[in-house]
């Protein structure tokens, strides 16, 4: 695996991650993904919606 990772120019953990995604999801698992975190530990929760009826 190390020589394949070197040929691709990525680290061994990244190569393993790609192989794992390919095995579980097929070609769809190799599509580009956002590297943005799904949520942050310091983000404030969203306030509850305002349920007042407009009069």
FIGUDO-936287 format. One record per residue (C-alpha): residue number from 1; residue in one letter; z, y, x. Coordinates in steps of 0.5 Angstrom, whole numbers, plus 500, padded with zeros to 3 digits. Example, Ala and Ser with C-alpha at 12.3 -4.5 7.8 and 13.67 -1.06 7.14 Angstrom:
residues 2
(1 a (516 491 525)),
(2 s (514 498 527)),
end
This chain:
residues 55
(1 x (500 500 500)),
(2 x (501 505 506)),
(3 x (494 505 508)),
(4 x (492 506 501)),
(5 x (496 512 500)),
(6 x (494 515 507)),
(7 x (487 514 505)),
(8 x (488 518 499)),
(9 x (492 523 502)),
(10 x (499 522 498)),
(11 x (505 519 500)),
(12 x (507 512 498)),
(13 x (512 513 492)),
(14 x (506 517 489)),
(15 x (501 512 490)),
(16 x (506 507 487)),
(17 x (507 511 481)),
(18 x (500 512 480)),
(19 x (499 504 481)),
(20 x (505 503 476)),
(21 x (502 508 471)),
(22 x (495 504 471)),
(23 x (498 498 470)),
(24 x (502 500 464)),
(25 x (497 505 461)),
(26 x (490 503 464)),
(27 x (485 508 466)),
(28 x (489 513 461)),
(29 x (495 513 466)),
(30 x (491 516 471)),
(31 x (489 522 468)),
(32 x (491 529 470)),
(33 x (498 531 468)),
(34 x (502 537 468)),
(35 x (508 537 474)),
(36 x (512 542 469)),
(37 x (518 540 467)),
(38 x (519 538 460)),
(39 x (525 541 459)),
(40 x (530 545 464)),
(41 x (537 544 465)),
(42 x (539 552 465)),
(43 x (534 553 459)),
(44 x (538 556 452)),
(45 x (537 552 446)),
(46 x (533 555 441)),
(47 x (537 559 435)),
(48 x (537 556 428)),
(49 x (531 559 424)),
(50 x (533 564 419)),
(51 x (534 561 412)),
(52 x (534 567 408)),
(53 x (529 568 403)),
(54 x (525 575 403)),
(55 x (527 579 396)),
end
